[in-house]
Amino acid sequence: MTSKELRAKRAKLIEDARALTSAESMTAEQVTQFDAMMAEASQIMAQITRMEQADNAAKTLAEGIAARAEEGGVSPDQQESEERQQERVFVAWLRGGIDALNTEDRTIAMQRVQAYQASFQNDMGTGTGPGGGYLVPPAFSGQLLVALKEYFTALNLFDMIETTSGADLPWPTNDDTARRAKIIGENQQISKGDMNFGQVSLKAFLYATDAILVPWTLFQDSFMDLDGFIRNAIATAFGRTLADDLTTGTGVGMPQGVLTGAAAGPTSKAADLVYDDFVELIHSVDRAYRTGATFMMNDNTTKALHLLKDQIGRPLWVPSLVTGMPDTFAGYPVTVNESMPDIAAGATPILFGNLKNYKFRMVKQVSVVRLNERYADYLQTGYFGYARFGGGLPTAAAPLKKLVMAGKAGG
């Protein structure tokens, strides 16, 4: 089935599940049936997501090749050919190290080495030695970023900033929403009012994965996609960590998470969510910041929202029938982020606003180091990835608000 057909099937399941909730109370059988329908709808959504992620990944990689081709002044076909050649050298290096490369491949590798080292001439202390990070081809870095976005979908909604240095990035802030024009008389001197600018720094933090151990027997299996194996392992490791840090990071010795940086919005009316809570949350964000706004919550919270209706009995949750478009709730898209907290007293399970106000910082590219000798007595070779990431909400305004659940945490 196509993603469009799957979306239609899912929408029908959700509509049938809603019909079970129309009565004043549900029987135990209806509750079981409702849960089964919603579980199937979730499975279908997961299948839709995988299909659309594959399409988006192919599109993103093609766009990356085209952009690098334009930057290098070559055709996309020539750029793709060169990157495939670099990828071949990279895989050969993964399997056997620099000594395993033939003369032609070693020449290509040394060109990558020289280009990588040159990029660090004015960036003391952050370069890599012969460990091999400089051998990572552009295609690997691009595919890794795609894999990260597949793991933590909010990365697609954040404003990503790539920098060539890990130095603190000054970011100006200004909240001028209170400024108004005034009526003045003829020949009357205008008054003065300063712009209230501020500045925050977006830092970059060094992240590294644990060593990924690959048995030498697998190197002998020609069918193994070692490049893909390493990439997926690194993406999963970084993805789990970034999902948490970019959501709930404290900002002290780590990135400031989007939930941490968001301002506290209204408090829920009761322990359970009601329609009025979302009206209050939406309108707590200034209209100037509501364009492109979305809800963010985890999957457990979305399950609770499927049962909510507005004041005249209409379902608030609207499943998407359009490829590439998310479900909507109360007229706004919903982003599922499993690092968001569950509904509980004092918790902040729902975030609302335009997530482009959150800045995700990535320095250069992810590097890969090959450990040749360390695990040789186990007949294994180790790999690890390292990169520098940061994040924060550098604004003097309050473009993002979080709903606070009634009651005290732990109470």
N, C-alpha and C positions, 0 to 999 in steps of 0.2 A: 504493500500500500504506500501511496505517496504521503508526504507530511500533511498535505491539505486534507486527504481522506482521513488520516488519523486524527487530525484536529476536529473534524466533523463527528467522528465516532466518539471522541472524548467529550465533546460538547453535549451530545445526546445522553451519555452516561451521567454527566453532572446534572442535566435537566431532569432525568428520571430519578436521581437521588434526591433532588430538591422536592420532587412531588411527594416523596415519602414523609417529608417534614411539614407538609401543609396542615396536617391535623394538629389539634391542640396538644396531643401527646403521642409518642411513638411506642409501639409494642416492641418487645425484645426481638422478635423476628425482623421487624422493620429496621431496628438499629443494626442488627447483624447484616441485613441486606444493604443498608446505607454504607456501612463500613467497607463491605466488599466492593461496592460500586466505586467508592472513592479510592480504594486501593488500586483497582484496575485503571481508573483514570490517571492515577499517579504513575503507574507503569507505562501507560501510553505516552504520557508527557515526557518520561525519561527517554523513550524511543524516539519521539519527535525531536527532543533536544540533541540526541546523538546524531540524527540525520542532518539537522540544520547546522550543527557544529562542524560536521565534516565538510559541508558545502562552504561554510564561512571560512574554515581553515584554508581550503584550496584557494578561495578568493583572496584571502589575506596574504598568502604566500606569493601568489601571482602579482599582487599589487606591490609587495616588497621587492620582487625581482625587477619590476618595471621602474620603481623609484631608484633603485641602485643603478640600473642601466642608464637612466637619464643623468644621474649624478656623475657616472663615469664616462658618459659620452659614447656609449655603445648601444647596440640593439638589444632588446629583451632576449632574443634567441642566443646572442653571444654571451650575455650575462648569465643566462641559465646554464649554458654549456660550461662556462668557467666555474660556476658554483658547483656543478656536478663533479667537475674535476677536483675541486678543493674538497668536496665531500668524500670522494674516493680516497684521497690522500689521508683525510682525517680518520676514516674507518681503518685504513692500513696502520696508521699510527696507534689507534686504539688497540688493535690486535697485537702489534709487536713492538711499539715504541719507535723512536727515530731511527734506530739501527736496522729496522726491518724494511725501511723504504729504499726503493731503487734510486738510481741517480736522478732520473727525471722527477720522481715524486719528492725526493729530498730537496731539489731546487725549488719546487713549488712551496714546500714546507718552510724553507728558509726565507722565502719572500714574505710569507705570512709572519714569520718571526720578526723580520726587520720592520715590517709595517706596524706590528704590534708594539715593538720596543720604541719605535719613533714616536708613537702616540703618547708615550709616558715620559718623554724627555723633560717636560716641565711639570710633571706630576709625581714628585718624589715620594717614595715609600709605598706606592700602590701598585707597582708593576709586579709581574711574575717572572721567575727565572726559568730554567729549562724544564720546569714541571709540565709545561705544555699548554697552558691556557691560551697562548697566542695562536695555537693551531686551530682553534674553533672557527669554522667557516661561517660566513653570514647566514647561510641557509639554516645551520644548526641553531643559531641564536634566534632567528625568526620563528622557527618551528617550536623552539622552547617557549617563546612568548605566547604563541598560539595555544600550546598545551597548558600554560599557566592560566590563560583566560578561560579555557574549557573547564579547568578545575575550580577556579574562583571567578565566576561570571561577572562579579561586580567590577573587575578590572576593565571590562568593556565600557562601563559607565563612568568610571573615574577619569579625571583629566591626567593623562600620563605625560610626564616630562622626562626626556632623556638628556643627560648631561655627560660631558666628556671628562669631568673632574668630580671628585667626591667632596670638594670643599663646600662649606655651608652656603646654601643658596638663599640670599636675601629676597624676601617677597613683600612688596608694599601692600598695605591694607588701608582701606578707607570706607567709612560708612557715611554717605552724604544724603541719606534718605530724608533727613529733616530739613534740608535746605529749601527755601521758598523764595520766589521773586516778590517784590513789594511794589505797591503803587506809590509813586513819588510825584511831587509837584514840579512844575516847569522851573528850570534853573536851580533845582535843589540838588545838593551834592549827595551822591549815593554813599551809603555806609559800607563798612568793610566787614568781611566775615572770612575767617581762615578756613582752609580745607584741613580737616583733621586726619592727616596721614599718620600711619604707623608702619611698623616693619617687624616681620617675624622671619626666622630662619628655618628653611627646610633642610634638615640634616640627612645624611646618608649613613646607613649602618651596614657593617660587613656581616654577611650571612654565609654559612657553609653547611653543606650536607654531611652526614656521616659517610664513611667510606663505603662504597658499593663494591662488593666482592664478586668477581666473575671467575668461575672455575676454568682452568685451562682447557678442559675437555670441551667446553662450549665454544672456545675459539676454533676448535677443529671442526665444528659443525657449520658447514658453509651456509646452511639455510638460515642461520640466526642473524637477525637484523640488530647487530650490536649497537649501531648508532641510535636506532630507535629505542633499544633497551635502556641505554644510558640516559637518553633524553627523557624518556617517560619516568625513570626512577628519580632523576633530578627534579623534573617538573612537579612530581607528586610531593617530594620532600619540601621544596620551596612553597608549593601551593598550599599545603596544610598550614605552614607557619605564617605565610603572608595573609591567609584568610583570617587567622586570629589576630595578628598584629595590626593589620590595616582596618580591623573592625573595632577591637577593644584595647589596642595598645595604649599604654599610659602616657606616652610622649616623653618619659624619663628613661634614657638609655635605650630607647626603642622608638619606632614611629608612633605618632599620635593616631589612634584609630578614628574612623569616621564617626562611630557611635560616641566615643569619648569627647571628640571635638564638637559634636552637635549640642545645641542649647536644649535645656529641659523645656518641654512643651507642657501641655495640660496634663492633669492627673485624671485617670479614668474614673468614671462615676461609681464603679463597683469593682469587685474582684474579677468579674467576667466582662469581656468586651461588649459594648453596645454601639449602635449606630452613632449616637451623639458623640462618642469619644473621637470618632474619625472626623466628624464635622469640626469639632474643636481643634483637632490636630492640624487639619488642612488649613484652617483659617488662622492658626497661630503663626503660620509662615506668611510673611509679607507678599502681596500679590506680585511684586517685582521679582520674586525668587521662585514663583510657582511654575513658570514656564519650563517645560521639560522635567517636571517633578515626578518622582516615583516613590512608592513605598518599598521599604526593605524589611524583611522579617525571615525567620526560619520556617521550615516546613511544618512544624507542629502548630505554629501560629496560623499558617494559611489554612490548615484543616479546620481550626475554630472559625475562621472567617467565612468558610463555605456555607455555614448555617445562618449567617446574619442577613437580615433584610432591612430595607429602609422603613420609614414611618408609615408607608402605605403598602407594605408587604412585598415589595419588589426585591429580588435577590441582588445583593451588592456585588457579588463575585460574578464576573463575566468571562467565561473561557474564550480564548482567542481562536478565531477560525482562519487567521491570516498567517502565512508562513513568515517566520522571523519576528512576529509581534508577540509580546508577552500577554498573559492574562491581565485583566484590569479589575480594580476594586474601587468602588465609589468614584469611578471615572478616571482613575490613575493607574499606570502600569505597576506590576508587582515584581520585585526582584527577590529571589530566594537566596538567602545567605545563612548557611548552617552555623556560622559563628555568632549570630545574633542570639540573645538569651531567650529562654522560654517565658511564657506568661506566668508570672508569680508576683506575690506582694512586693512592691518596691522596685520591681524590675523595669527595664526599658526595652520591651520586645519589638517595638515598631519605630522605624525611622522614616521621616518624610521630607522631601525636598529634592532639588536638582543636584545629583551626585557629582556633576562636573565641577562643583565648587570644591570638592576634595581633590587634592593633588597627590598623585602617586609618582614617586621619583625612582628612576632606574639609571645607574651610572654605567656607561659603556655597555658591556654585554656580559652574560654569564661565562665564566671560564671553567675549564675542565682540567684537572690534574690527574696524571696517570702515575700510580705507585708501582714501580717495577719490581723492587726487591723485597719490600716490607712483608708481603704475604707469600713469598716464594715457597717457603717450607710447607705451606698448605696447598701448593699448586694452584694458587689464585693470584689474580691481579686486582688491585684496588683502584677505584676512581672516586673522586669527589668533585663536586661543583661548588664554586663560590661566586658571590655577586654582592653588589651594594645596592640596597633599596632604602627608601624612605617614604614618608607620607605624613600629611597633616591637613588641617583645615585653616589655611591662613587668611582669615577675613575678620574684619571688625564688626561685621553685621551678623545676623543669625539666619543664614539661608537654609539650614537644616535643623529640624526639631525632632525630639523623641518623646513618645508617649510614656508617661510614668504611671505604672499600675498602682492602684490604691492600696494602702496598708504599708507596713514596714517590712523590709526584707527580713526574712526569717521569723516574722511574727505570725 
